[in-house]
């Protein structure tokens, strides 16, 4: 069974500059949309044999098209795990061999990922690079929780330890604490990057993003450049990369896009003398173009879809979605820009301090660059910083919401009967809730940091089915005499929770005055006391002392 999209992947692997053997393996089945990076564990016998075994099983099972993607992924990884165990038992020289891996299966406009260990999967979209897998290691867990910076984690003396692997002990496909499985949408203008820790321990995420953003229709070149960057940074480990761009993905710094910007900038009327005949002819063409353009524009709103595809057809392209740059000098710049925006438009918000409430509009994205602070206007009757009421198809990314005595805040983000996506937000200082979700809301909260709110970090009510993935919800509800949980869910709500960290809030999950958090979970959510738990062992062997 082929996927709807003809995928092209760039693949590269190298032993590095200090290892005589490459224990990494990569796999790319473009026809079936199956991609994997496997890292044989360093310091163990026959790590390359374990990785080779895992790749063989993935080729056998994951691309078969039989069963749902998650089922195929779990079967592939569990089968590989048990086959490696059996090989190690029957061959004295292979005792202790194992591997870690990340396996992605693309199906339609979604991707399902199975992950064990400290290899990684990144999503690249709209100029941002986001890690979508958790590092199953003590150091990786501390980095994910914000206790270590990326730089500190990269040079930590225990960075090679893990507490999950494929092959050391027998497992069933659905064993808890074994395979981390995630599923998420994959836009055609996004890209996936799978890599071993030989890349992520040597090259920072910003450096990885800079290399990927130069992509210009040659995925092999990007993969090779990433491997070269790891070797240039010292090449201490084997390094492997599988880069999978979507059919519409183009790096923001690619030569093609840069040339298009130059061409766009040159489509202006140049000054200078012209003959009267030429000027008259130009005027006639101009008038005709205005009349034709006016008639086309009049019918545009009626026929355009909610998110029309942007297609350049030359200097005289038909009107399409607009990118509106917010005036950073105007405290109400976001509010004013939203009044001009239509469905399909994008607001590009430069760094600065802005006042809300910002009332979202359907089909309008708000994308922030740099440090964008939003505070509530104290003169406003609305006591939330961001409001979505019956809003659909809107995305908000990268803003920071806070309060102070001059700008008090009851609710950071209020979402009611809406389906929006809120990404990479930092929300603190709200009195009632960092995020309040009500009514029949759907949508997604992705990779947000919700902390230091007096009420719950996220309160979900009504019949909401919002998906929360990769969020950190910490240090909320800690007011004396009125504690709250980091996540409070009404009995009627059915959210989906995937790989969130919910820790150090006023009430433990079991003490919340609302429905059990675990009722709608998938993947592994680290909750309160559990968030600090880790199992010693891994790459440097079992029995490593805890930190």
C-alpha positions in Angstrom: 0.0 0.0 0.0 1.6 3.3 -1.1 1.0 6.5 0.7 -0.8 9.3 -1.1 2.4 11.3 -1.4 5.5 10.2 -3.3 8.1 10.8 -0.6 11.7 11.4 -1.2 14.2 11.0 1.6 17.8 12.0 2.1 19.8 9.4 4.0 23.3 9.7 5.4 25.3 7.7 8.0 29.0 7.9 9.2 31.1 6.2 11.9 32.3 9.6 13.1 36.0 10.5 13.7 36.6 8.4 16.9 34.8 5.1 16.3 36.2 2.4 14.1 32.8 0.7 13.6 29.5 2.3 12.6 26.9 0.7 14.8 24.1 3.0 13.3 21.7 1.8 10.7 19.2 3.8 8.6 16.1 2.7 6.7 14.0 4.5 4.1 11.1 2.9 2.2 9.8 5.9 0.3 7.1 4.0 -1.5 5.4 3.0 1.7 6.4 6.0 3.8 8.4 4.1 6.4 11.6 5.7 7.8 13.9 4.7 10.7 17.1 5.5 12.5 18.6 2.7 14.6 21.6 3.1 17.0 23.4 0.0 18.2 24.3 0.7 21.8 27.9 1.8 22.2 29.9 -0.1 24.8 27.9 -3.3 24.2 28.9 -6.4 22.2 27.8 -6.5 18.6 25.8 -3.2 18.6 25.9 -3.2 14.9 24.4 -6.7 14.8 21.5 -5.5 17.0 20.9 -2.5 14.7 21.1 -4.7 11.6 18.5 -7.1 13.1 16.1 -4.3 13.9 16.3 -2.8 10.4 15.6 -6.2 8.9 12.5 -6.6 11.1 11.3 -3.1 10.2 11.6 -3.9 6.5 9.7 -7.1 7.0 6.8 -5.7 9.1 6.4 -1.9 9.1 6.0 -1.5 5.4 3.6 -4.4 4.9 0.4 -2.2 4.9 -1.3 -4.9 7.1 -3.0 -3.3 10.1 -3.1 0.2 11.5 0.2 2.1 11.6 0.5 1.9 15.4 -0.1 -1.8 15.4 2.6 -2.3 12.7 5.0 -0.1 14.6 4.5 -1.9 17.9 4.8 -5.3 16.2 8.0 -4.3 14.4 9.7 -3.0 17.5 8.6 -5.8 19.8 9.6 -8.5 17.2 13.0 -6.8 16.8 13.4 -6.6 20.6 12.8 -10.3 21.1 14.8 -11.4 18.1 17.8 -9.5 19.4 17.3 -11.1 22.9 17.2 -14.6 21.3 20.4 -13.9 19.3 22.2 -12.7 22.4 21.3 -15.8 24.3 22.5 -18.1 21.6 25.8 -16.4 20.8 28.3 -15.8 23.6 30.0 -12.9 21.8 26.7 -11.0 21.4 25.6 -11.1 25.0 24.3 -7.7 26.1 23.7 -6.3 22.6 20.8 -3.9 22.1 19.8 -0.8 20.2 17.7 2.3 20.4 15.5 3.5 17.5 13.0 5.9 16.1 10.5 4.6 13.5 8.1 6.8 11.5 5.2 5.6 9.3 3.6 8.3 7.1 -0.1 7.6 6.2 -2.1 10.2 4.3 -1.7 13.5 6.0 -0.5 12.0 9.4 2.6 10.3 10.7 2.8 7.8 13.5 6.1 7.4 15.4 7.4 4.6 17.5 10.4 5.5 19.7 12.6 3.8 22.2 15.8 5.4 23.6 17.5 8.7 22.8 17.5 8.8 19.0 15.1 11.6 17.9 12.5 12.8 15.5 12.1 16.5 14.7 9.3 18.3 12.8 10.4 21.3 10.7 7.6 23.7 9.7 7.3 27.5 9.1 10.9 28.2 10.1 10.8 26.3 13.4 12.3 23.0 14.5 10.5 21.0 17.2 11.5 17.8 18.9 8.6 15.4 19.0 10.1 12.5 20.9 11.2 12.2 24.5 14.7 11.2 25.4 14.4 8.1 27.5 17.4 9.0 29.6 18.1 10.8 32.9 19.8 13.7 31.2 17.2 13.9 28.4 14.4 13.9 30.9 16.0 16.8 32.8 16.4 18.7 29.6 12.8 18.1 28.6 11.7 19.4 32.1 13.8 22.5 31.8 16.3 21.5 34.5 19.1 21.5 32.0 19.7 23.8 29.0 20.4 22.2 25.7 24.1 23.1 26.0 24.3 21.6 29.5 22.7 18.4 28.3 25.0 18.1 25.3 28.1 18.1 27.5 26.7 16.3 30.6 28.9 13.4 31.7 25.9 11.0 31.9 24.4 12.0 28.5 25.0 8.4 27.1 22.9 6.7 29.7 19.4 5.5 28.8 16.6 3.7 30.7 14.8 2.1 27.6 16.3 0.0 24.9 15.4 -2.6 22.3 16.9 -6.0 23.0 18.1 -6.2 26.6 14.9 -7.9 28.0 11.9 -9.6 26.3 8.8 -7.4 25.7 5.3 -7.6 24.3 4.1 -4.9 21.8 1.9 -3.2 24.4 4.1 -3.4 27.4 4.0 -0.2 29.4 7.2 1.8 29.7 8.5 0.3 26.5 7.5 1.9 23.2 6.6 5.6 23.1 4.0 6.0 20.3 2.9 9.3 18.9 0.7 10.4 16.1 0.3 13.9 14.6 -0.7 15.8 11.5 2.0 16.2 8.8 1.5 19.2 6.5 2.8 19.0 2.9 5.0 22.0 3.6 6.6 20.4 6.6 9.5 18.0 6.9 10.7 15.2 9.2 14.2 14.7 10.5 15.1 11.4 12.2 18.6 11.2 13.7 20.8 9.3 16.1 22.3 11.0 19.2 25.5 11.4 17.2 23.9 14.5 15.7 21.9 15.8 18.6 24.8 15.5 21.1 27.1 17.4 18.7 25.0 20.0 16.8 22.6 22.4 18.5 18.9 22.6 17.4 19.5 26.1 16.0 22.4 24.8 13.9 20.3 21.9 12.7 17.5 24.2 11.7 19.8 26.6 9.9 21.1 23.7 7.7 17.6 22.3 7.0 16.3 25.8 6.1 18.8 25.8 3.1 17.0 22.8 1.6 16.3 23.3 -2.1 14.8 20.1 -3.5 17.8 17.9 -2.7 17.2 15.9 0.5 20.4 14.0 0.2 22.4 17.2 0.4 20.7 18.2 3.6 21.3 14.8 5.2 25.0 14.8 4.2 25.5 18.4 5.4 24.1 17.4 8.8 26.5 14.5 9.1 29.4 16.7 8.1 28.3 19.3 10.8 28.5 16.5 13.5 32.0 15.5 12.3 33.1 19.1 12.2 31.9 19.4 15.9 34.3 16.6 16.8 32.7 13.4 15.4 32.8 11.6 18.8 30.0 9.2 17.9 28.4 7.4 14.9 26.0 9.8 13.3 22.9 9.0 11.1 20.2 11.1 9.5 17.0 10.5 7.6 15.6 13.8 6.2 12.0 13.6 4.7 10.7 16.8 3.2 7.1 17.2 2.3 6.2 17.8 -1.3 5.7 21.5 -0.7 8.5 22.0 1.8 11.1 24.6 0.8 13.8 26.0 3.1 13.3 29.7 4.1 17.0 30.3 3.1 17.0 28.2 0.0 18.4 29.7 -3.3 15.1 29.2 -5.0 13.2 31.2 -2.4 15.9 33.9 -2.2 15.7 34.3 -6.0 11.9 34.5 -5.8 12.3 37.4 -3.3 14.7 39.2 -5.6 12.2 38.7 -8.5 9.4 40.0 -6.4 11.4 43.0 -5.3 12.3 43.8 -8.9 8.6 43.9 -10.2 8.3 47.6 -9.7 7.9 50.4 -12.4 11.3 51.8 -13.0 11.9 55.5 -13.3 13.3 57.2 -16.5 12.0 58.8 -19.6 9.7 56.9 -22.0 8.2 57.8 -25.3 4.6 59.2 -25.2 3.4 56.1 -27.2 4.8 53.7 -24.8 3.4 55.6 -21.8 -0.1 55.7 -23.4 0.0 52.0 -24.1 1.1 51.3 -20.6 -1.7 53.3 -19.2 -4.2 51.4 -21.3 -2.8 48.1 -20.0 -2.9 49.4 -16.5 -6.6 50.5 -16.7 -7.5 47.2 -18.2 -5.7 45.3 -15.5 -7.4 47.3 -12.8 -10.9 46.6 -14.2 -10.1 42.9 -14.6 -8.5 42.7 -11.2 -11.4 44.4 -9.6 -13.9 41.9 -11.0 -11.7 39.0 -9.9 -11.3 40.5 -6.4 -15.0 40.9 -6.0 -15.6 37.2 -6.5 -12.6 36.0 -4.5 -14.2 35.9 -1.0 -17.1 33.9 -2.4 -15.0 31.2 -4.1 -11.8 31.0 -2.0 -11.6 28.1 0.5 -10.8 28.7 4.2 -7.1 28.1 3.6 -6.5 28.7 -0.1 -3.3 27.3 -1.5 -0.8 30.0 -2.4 0.4 29.6 -5.9 2.7 32.1 -7.7 1.8 32.5 -11.3 4.0 35.5 -12.1 4.1 39.2 -11.3 0.4 39.5 -12.0 -0.7 36.6 -9.6 -4.3 36.6 -8.5 -4.9 37.9 -4.9 -4.2 35.2 -2.3 -3.5 34.9 1.4 -1.7 37.9 2.8 1.2 38.0 5.3 0.5 41.0 7.6 3.5 42.3 9.6 2.4 43.8 12.9 3.7 47.2 13.9 5.9 46.5 16.9 5.8 50.2 17.9 2.0 50.0 18.5 1.1 48.4 21.8 -2.2 47.4 20.2 -0.5 46.3 17.0 -1.8 42.7 17.1 -5.3 43.9 17.8 -5.3 46.4 15.0 -3.8 43.9 12.5 -6.5 41.4 13.3 -9.1 43.9 12.3 -7.7 43.9 8.8 -7.1 40.2 8.5 -9.3 37.8 6.5 -9.5 34.0 6.6 -6.3 32.6 5.1 -4.1 35.5 6.2 -1.1 35.2 8.6 0.0 37.8 11.1 3.7 38.0 11.5 4.4 39.4 15.0 7.9 40.8 15.6 9.5 40.9 19.1 7.9 43.4 21.4 5.4 44.1 24.2 1.7 44.1 23.2 -1.6 44.6 24.9 -4.7 42.4 24.6 -7.2 41.0 24.8 -6.4 39.6 21.4 -9.6 38.2 20.0 -8.8 35.6 17.4 -10.5 35.2 14.0 -11.3 32.0 12.1 -8.7 31.0 9.6 -6.1 33.7 10.7 -2.8 32.5 12.0 -0.7 34.6 14.5 3.0 33.6 14.3 5.5 35.3 16.6 9.2 35.8 16.0 11.5 36.5 18.9 10.2 37.5 22.4 6.6 38.5 22.0 5.0 39.5 25.3 1.2 39.9 25.6 -0.4 41.5 28.6 -4.0 42.4 29.3 -5.1 46.0 28.8 -6.2 47.0 32.4 -8.9 49.2 30.8 -10.5 46.3 29.1 -13.7 44.6 30.4 -12.3 41.2 29.1 -10.0 39.7 31.7 -8.1 37.3 29.4 -5.1 37.9 27.2 -6.2 35.7 24.3 -9.8 34.9 23.5 -11.1 32.3 21.0 -14.9 32.2 20.9 -16.4 30.1 18.0 -13.1 30.3 16.2 -11.9 27.6 13.8 -8.8 27.0 11.7 -6.6 29.5 13.6 -3.1 28.9 14.8 -1.2 30.9 17.4 2.5 30.2 17.9 5.4 31.5 20.0 3.9 34.2 22.3 4.4 34.8 26.0 1.6 35.8 28.3 2.2 37.3 31.7 0.8 39.7 34.3 1.9 42.2 36.9 0.1 44.5 39.4 -0.6 47.0 36.6 -1.8 44.4 34.2 -3.8 41.9 36.2 -4.9 38.7 34.4 -7.7 36.3 35.3 -7.2 33.9 32.4 -4.2 33.6 30.1 -6.1 32.0 27.1 -9.9 31.5 27.0 -11.0 29.0 24.4 -14.8 28.3 24.0 -16.6 26.3 21.3 -13.4 26.7 19.2 -10.9 24.5 17.3 -7.6 26.3 17.3 -3.9 25.3 17.6 -1.8 26.9 20.3 1.9 26.2 20.0 5.1 27.1 21.9 3.4 29.6 24.2 4.7 30.6 27.7 1.8 31.4 30.0 2.2 32.5 33.6 0.6 34.8 36.2 -3.1 34.1 35.6 -5.4 34.1 38.7 -8.0 31.6 37.6 -6.3 29.4 34.9 -3.4 29.6 32.5 -5.7 28.1 29.8 -9.5 27.7 30.2 -11.2 25.4 27.6 -15.0 25.3 27.6 -17.9 24.3 25.5 -17.4 21.9 22.6 -13.9 22.8 21.9 -11.4 20.7 19.9 -8.0 21.7 18.5 -4.6 21.2 19.9 -2.2 22.5 22.6 1.4 21.7 21.4 4.7 22.2 23.3 3.5 25.0 25.6 5.0 25.9 28.9 2.2 26.7 31.4 3.6 27.6 34.8 3.2 29.9 37.8 -0.5 30.4 37.5 -2.5 30.7 40.8 -5.3 28.5 39.5 -4.9 25.3 37.4 -2.4 25.4 34.5 -5.1 24.0 32.2 -8.8 23.7 33.1 -10.9 21.7 30.6 -14.7 21.7 30.8 -17.8 21.2 28.7 -17.7 18.5 26.0 -14.2 19.5 25.0 -12.0 17.0 23.2 -8.8 19.1 22.8 -5.5 17.3 22.2 -2.6 18.2 24.5 0.8 17.0 23.3 4.3 17.7 24.6 3.3 20.4 27.1 5.0 21.3 30.3 2.5 22.1 33.1 4.4 23.0 36.2 4.2 25.0 39.4 0.6 26.0 39.1 -2.2 26.1 41.7 0.2 26.6 44.6 -1.7 29.3 46.5 -2.0 28.6 50.2 -5.5 27.6 51.2 -6.7 27.1 47.6 -4.5 24.5 45.8 -5.2 23.3 42.3 -3.9 20.6 40.0 -1.8 21.4 37.0 -4.6 19.9 34.8 -8.2 19.9 35.9 -10.7 18.0 33.7 -14.5 18.1 34.1 -16.4 14.8 34.0 -18.0 15.7 30.7 -14.7 16.6 28.9 -12.7 14.0 26.9 -9.3 15.5 26.1 -6.5 13.4 24.6 -3.2 13.7 26.5 0.1 12.7 24.8 3.6 13.0 26.3 2.9 15.9 28.6 4.9 16.7 31.8 2.6 17.7 34.7 4.7 18.2 37.8 5.1 20.2 41.0 1.6 21.7 41.0 -0.5 22.5 44.1 -2.4 19.1 43.9 -1.1 15.8 42.7 -3.1 14.3 39.9 -4.7 11.8 42.3 -5.8 14.7 44.5 -7.6 16.8 41.9 -11.3 17.6 42.5 -12.1 16.6 38.9 -12.0 13.5 36.6 -9.0 11.3 36.6 -6.3 12.7 34.3 -5.4 9.2 32.9 -8.8 8.5 31.4 -7.9 10.0 28.0 -4.2 9.5 27.8 -2.0 8.1 25.1 1.7 7.7 25.0 3.6 8.5 28.2 2.5 11.5 30.3 4.9 12.3 33.2 2.6 13.4 36.1 3.8 15.0 39.3 5.9 12.6 41.4 6.3 10.3 38.3 7.9 13.2 36.4 11.2 12.7 38.3 11.3 9.0 38.1 13.9 7.3 35.9 15.3 3.8 35.8 19.1 3.6 36.0 21.0 1.7 33.4 21.3 2.0 29.6 24.1 2.7 27.4 26.8 2.5 30.0 25.2 -0.6 31.6 22.7 -1.4 34.3 23.3 -0.4 37.8 24.6 3.1 37.2 24.1 5.1 40.4 21.2 7.7 40.3 22.0 11.4 40.0 
